């Protein structure tokens, strides 16, 4: 992605190196990891995890690992809560990607007669307090609808290549655009509506709604990618990098890597094929109208 001449977002808070001492609240990321690493059947673990996620209320590429929190950034105009390493290239790139999402979604919302309220992005190290509980680096990037913030330990940038085999700067750009997609859903009232619908439903029914929420966020990431193409900012291979990242975080791929098999009824984000397809659909259409994942049957997803 051609980012040299792009402006950085003002909506970044740098908490890296601050550390965190837990006193109370939900330790969602760590708690989920403890469940996954503990003895017991896969299905029983999924039931516990889903209950934790429903209480925490986070949404994001952290898959089953979610949480969320708030404030602003500056590398000429960054509100700094931590001075260390603020100018490293990965942080600057993420800030510039966030800036392009702000430009795009302001235009889209304005065309719809709406006002877009920009999300904050929080860089942190290890773990941090959020509006959805305690966020941990092991949870991956996530969006918290309560405080309307995206949380990211920048070490995930390297994990995309080493752990998920999804290399390239546009793979990381896809991750940020997906989390911003959740914020767009929140702004449009979609997250609140479908989170309320999940109350009282069976585990399978809740999962099905979660998949549709996540696939729509992938679609919205694709819509943003189309705007990057329209600005002539794409490098050769960028879309392939994003598709590789979407494939890497599919429920079936992650479960097979972790356990050697997958349990479709436990999927909360969609298969690798679905995630790639909805990102590609958003990239091809570049609008809000073709991103309705909620009115389709399971077979149409």
C-alpha positions as CSV (number, residue, x, y, z in Angstrom):
1,X,0.0,0.0,0.0
2,X,1.4,3.4,-1.0
3,X,1.3,5.2,2.4
4,X,4.3,7.6,2.3
5,X,2.2,10.7,1.6
6,X,-0.8,9.8,3.8
7,X,-1.6,11.7,6.9
8,X,-1.7,9.9,10.3
9,X,-4.9,9.7,12.3
10,X,-5.3,11.9,15.3
11,X,-7.4,9.3,17.0
12,X,-4.7,7.1,18.5
13,X,-3.7,6.6,22.1
14,X,-0.3,5.0,22.9
15,X,-0.4,3.0,26.1
16,X,2.6,0.8,25.2
17,X,5.0,0.1,28.1
18,X,2.5,1.3,30.7
19,X,1.8,-2.1,32.2
20,X,-1.4,-3.1,33.8
21,X,-2.3,-4.3,37.3
22,X,-5.6,-6.1,37.4
23,X,-7.8,-5.3,40.4
24,X,-11.3,-6.1,39.2
25,X,-13.4,-6.6,36.0
26,X,-13.5,-9.1,33.2
27,X,-10.2,-10.6,32.1
28,X,-11.7,-11.8,28.9
29,X,-8.7,-12.6,26.8
30,X,-6.7,-14.4,29.5
31,X,-9.8,-16.2,30.7
32,X,-10.5,-17.6,27.3
33,X,-7.0,-18.8,26.8
34,X,-7.1,-20.6,30.1
35,X,-10.3,-22.3,29.1
36,X,-8.8,-23.4,25.7
37,X,-5.7,-24.7,27.4
38,X,-7.5,-26.6,30.2
39,X,-8.6,-30.2,30.0
40,X,-12.0,-31.0,28.7
41,X,-14.0,-31.5,25.4
42,X,-13.8,-28.9,22.7
43,X,-17.6,-28.4,22.7
44,X,-17.7,-27.8,26.4
45,X,-14.9,-25.2,26.1
46,X,-16.8,-23.4,23.3
47,X,-19.9,-23.1,25.5
48,X,-17.9,-21.5,28.3
49,X,-16.1,-19.2,25.8
50,X,-19.4,-18.0,24.3
51,X,-20.8,-17.1,27.7
52,X,-17.6,-15.1,28.4
53,X,-17.8,-13.3,25.0
54,X,-21.5,-12.5,25.6
55,X,-20.7,-10.9,28.9
56,X,-17.6,-9.0,27.6
57,X,-19.3,-7.7,24.5
58,X,-16.2,-7.3,22.3
59,X,-16.0,-7.8,18.6
60,X,-13.1,-8.4,16.4
61,X,-10.4,-10.4,14.6
62,X,-9.3,-11.8,17.9
63,X,-11.9,-14.4,17.0
64,X,-13.2,-15.9,20.2
65,X,-10.8,-13.6,22.1
66,X,-12.4,-10.2,22.6
67,X,-12.5,-7.1,24.9
68,X,-12.2,-3.2,24.5
69,X,-11.3,0.9,25.9
70,X,-10.4,4.9,25.1
71,X,-8.2,8.4,24.1
72,X,-5.9,10.3,21.1
73,X,-2.3,10.2,19.1
74,X,0.2,12.5,17.6
75,X,3.5,12.1,15.6
76,X,3.2,15.7,14.8
77,X,-0.3,15.7,16.3
78,X,-0.5,12.7,18.6
79,X,-1.7,12.9,22.2
80,X,0.9,10.8,23.9
81,X,0.3,8.8,27.0
82,X,3.6,7.0,26.4
83,X,6.5,8.5,24.6
84,X,8.5,5.3,23.9
85,X,8.7,4.1,20.3
86,X,5.9,6.3,19.1
87,X,7.6,6.9,15.7
88,X,8.2,3.3,14.7
89,X,7.2,2.4,11.1
90,X,4.5,-0.2,12.0
91,X,2.7,2.3,14.3
92,X,2.8,5.0,11.7
93,X,1.5,2.7,9.1
94,X,-1.5,1.6,11.2
95,X,-2.2,5.2,12.0
96,X,-2.2,6.1,8.3
97,X,-4.5,3.2,7.5
98,X,-6.9,4.4,10.2
99,X,-6.7,7.9,8.7
100,X,-7.8,6.5,5.3
101,X,-10.8,4.7,6.9
102,X,-11.8,8.0,8.5
103,X,-11.7,9.8,5.1
104,X,-13.7,7.1,3.4
105,X,-16.4,6.5,6.0
106,X,-17.0,10.3,6.5
107,X,-17.8,10.5,2.8
108,X,-20.1,7.4,2.9
109,X,-22.0,8.6,5.9
110,X,-22.3,12.1,4.5
111,X,-23.8,10.7,1.3
112,X,-26.4,8.8,3.4
113,X,-27.2,12.0,5.4
114,X,-25.5,10.7,8.5
115,X,-22.6,11.9,10.7
116,X,-19.6,9.5,11.2
117,X,-18.0,9.6,14.6
118,X,-14.5,8.4,14.4
119,X,-13.3,5.5,16.6
120,X,-10.1,5.6,18.7
121,X,-7.3,3.1,18.3
122,X,-5.4,2.2,21.4
123,X,-1.9,0.7,21.2
124,X,-0.9,-1.2,24.3
125,X,1.5,-3.8,25.5
126,X,0.5,-7.1,27.1
127,X,-2.9,-6.1,28.5
128,X,-4.9,-3.0,29.2
129,X,-8.2,-1.9,30.7
130,X,-11.0,-1.5,28.2
131,X,-14.7,-0.7,28.2
132,X,-15.4,-4.4,27.6
133,X,-13.1,-5.8,30.3
134,X,-9.3,-6.5,30.3
135,X,-7.8,-6.7,26.9
136,X,-4.8,-8.9,26.3
137,X,-2.3,-9.2,23.4
138,X,-3.1,-12.9,23.2
139,X,-6.6,-11.9,22.2
140,X,-5.5,-10.3,19.0
141,X,-6.9,-7.0,17.7
142,X,-10.5,-6.2,18.8
143,X,-13.2,-3.5,18.8
144,X,-15.1,-2.7,22.0
145,X,-18.6,-1.2,21.1
146,X,-19.0,0.1,24.7
147,X,-16.2,2.7,24.5
148,X,-16.0,2.7,20.7
149,X,-12.3,1.9,20.6
150,X,-10.1,-0.5,18.7
151,X,-7.3,-2.2,20.7
152,X,-4.1,-3.4,19.2
153,X,-0.8,-4.8,20.5
154,X,1.5,-3.9,17.6
155,X,3.3,-7.3,18.0
156,X,0.3,-8.7,16.1
157,X,1.8,-7.1,13.0
158,X,4.6,-9.7,13.1
159,X,2.3,-12.5,14.2
160,X,0.4,-12.1,11.0
161,X,3.5,-13.4,9.2
162,X,5.0,-15.8,11.7
163,X,1.8,-17.3,13.2
164,X,-0.9,-16.8,10.6
165,X,1.3,-16.9,7.5
166,X,-0.3,-13.8,6.1
167,X,2.5,-11.5,5.2
168,X,2.5,-8.0,3.7
169,X,1.4,-4.5,4.9
170,X,-2.1,-4.9,3.4
171,X,-2.7,-7.9,5.5
172,X,-2.4,-5.7,8.5
173,X,-4.5,-3.0,6.8
174,X,-7.3,-5.5,6.3
175,X,-7.2,-6.3,10.0
176,X,-7.6,-2.6,10.9
177,X,-10.3,-2.1,8.3
178,X,-12.2,-5.1,9.7
179,X,-12.2,-3.7,13.2
180,X,-13.3,-0.3,11.8
181,X,-16.0,-2.2,10.1
182,X,-17.3,-3.2,13.5
183,X,-17.4,0.5,14.4
184,X,-19.3,1.3,11.3
185,X,-21.8,-1.4,12.3
186,X,-22.0,0.2,15.7
187,X,-22.6,3.6,14.3
188,X,-25.4,2.2,12.1
189,X,-27.0,0.5,15.1
190,X,-26.4,-3.0,13.7
191,X,-24.2,-4.3,16.5
192,X,-26.7,-3.2,19.2
193,X,-29.6,-4.7,17.3
194,X,-28.2,-8.1,16.8
195,X,-26.5,-8.3,20.2
196,X,-29.9,-7.8,21.7
197,X,-31.3,-10.5,19.4
198,X,-28.8,-12.9,20.7
199,X,-30.2,-12.7,24.2
200,X,-32.2,-15.8,25.1
201,X,-31.2,-17.8,21.9
202,X,-29.5,-21.1,21.8
203,X,-25.7,-21.4,21.5
204,X,-26.1,-22.4,17.8
205,X,-28.4,-19.5,17.1
206,X,-26.1,-17.0,18.8
207,X,-23.2,-18.3,16.8
208,X,-25.1,-18.0,13.5
209,X,-25.7,-14.3,14.2
210,X,-22.1,-13.7,15.2
211,X,-20.9,-15.2,11.9
212,X,-23.2,-12.7,10.0
213,X,-21.8,-9.8,12.1
214,X,-18.2,-10.8,11.3
215,X,-18.8,-11.5,7.6
216,X,-20.4,-8.1,7.2
217,X,-17.3,-6.5,8.9
218,X,-15.2,-8.3,6.3
219,X,-17.5,-6.9,3.6
220,X,-17.0,-3.4,5.0
221,X,-13.2,-3.9,5.0
222,X,-13.5,-4.8,1.3
223,X,-15.5,-1.6,0.7
224,X,-12.7,0.4,2.3
225,X,-10.1,-1.5,0.1
226,X,-12.1,-0.4,-3.0
227,X,-11.6,3.2,-1.9
228,X,-7.9,2.6,-1.6
229,X,-7.9,1.3,-5.2
230,X,-9.9,4.4,-6.3
231,X,-7.1,6.6,-4.8
232,X,-4.4,4.7,-6.7
233,X,-2.8,3.6,-3.4
234,X,-2.8,-0.1,-4.0
235,X,0.5,-1.9,-4.7
236,X,0.6,-5.1,-6.8
237,X,-0.4,-8.0,-4.6
238,X,-2.2,-6.0,-1.9
239,X,-5.6,-7.6,-2.4
240,X,-4.0,-11.0,-2.4
241,X,-2.4,-10.1,1.0
242,X,-5.8,-9.2,2.4
243,X,-7.4,-12.4,1.1
244,X,-4.6,-14.4,2.7
245,X,-5.3,-12.7,6.0
246,X,-9.0,-13.3,5.7
247,X,-8.3,-17.0,5.0
248,X,-5.9,-17.3,7.9
249,X,-8.5,-16.2,10.5
250,X,-11.4,-18.4,9.3
251,X,-12.9,-20.5,12.1
252,X,-12.4,-23.8,10.2
253,X,-8.7,-23.0,9.6
254,X,-8.0,-21.8,13.1
255,X,-9.8,-24.8,14.7
256,X,-8.1,-27.4,12.5
257,X,-4.7,-25.9,13.3
258,X,-5.4,-25.9,17.0
259,X,-7.3,-29.2,17.4
260,X,-7.0,-31.1,14.1
261,X,-10.7,-30.8,13.4
262,X,-13.4,-28.2,13.3
263,X,-16.9,-27.9,14.8
264,X,-19.1,-25.9,12.4
265,X,-21.8,-25.2,15.0
266,X,-19.2,-23.4,17.1
267,X,-18.1,-21.0,14.4
268,X,-18.5,-17.4,15.3
269,X,-16.7,-15.6,12.5
270,X,-17.2,-17.8,9.4
271,X,-15.1,-20.1,7.4
272,X,-12.0,-19.0,5.5
273,X,-13.9,-19.3,2.2
274,X,-16.7,-17.1,3.5
275,X,-14.4,-14.5,4.9
276,X,-12.5,-14.2,1.7
277,X,-15.7,-14.1,-0.4
278,X,-17.3,-11.3,1.7
279,X,-14.2,-9.2,1.6
280,X,-14.0,-9.7,-2.1
281,X,-17.7,-8.8,-2.5
282,X,-17.1,-5.5,-0.6
283,X,-14.1,-4.8,-2.8
284,X,-16.1,-5.4,-6.0
285,X,-19.2,-3.4,-5.0
286,X,-17.7,-0.7,-2.9
287,X,-21.1,0.2,-1.3
288,X,-23.2,-0.4,1.7
289,X,-26.2,-1.9,-0.2
290,X,-24.7,-5.3,-1.1
291,X,-23.4,-6.0,2.4
292,X,-26.6,-7.4,4.1
293,X,-25.5,-10.7,5.6
294,X,-28.5,-10.9,7.8
295,X,-31.2,-11.5,5.2
296,X,-29.5,-14.5,3.6
297,X,-30.0,-18.2,4.3
298,X,-27.0,-20.1,5.7
299,X,-26.4,-21.7,2.3
300,X,-26.2,-18.2,0.7
301,X,-23.5,-17.0,3.1
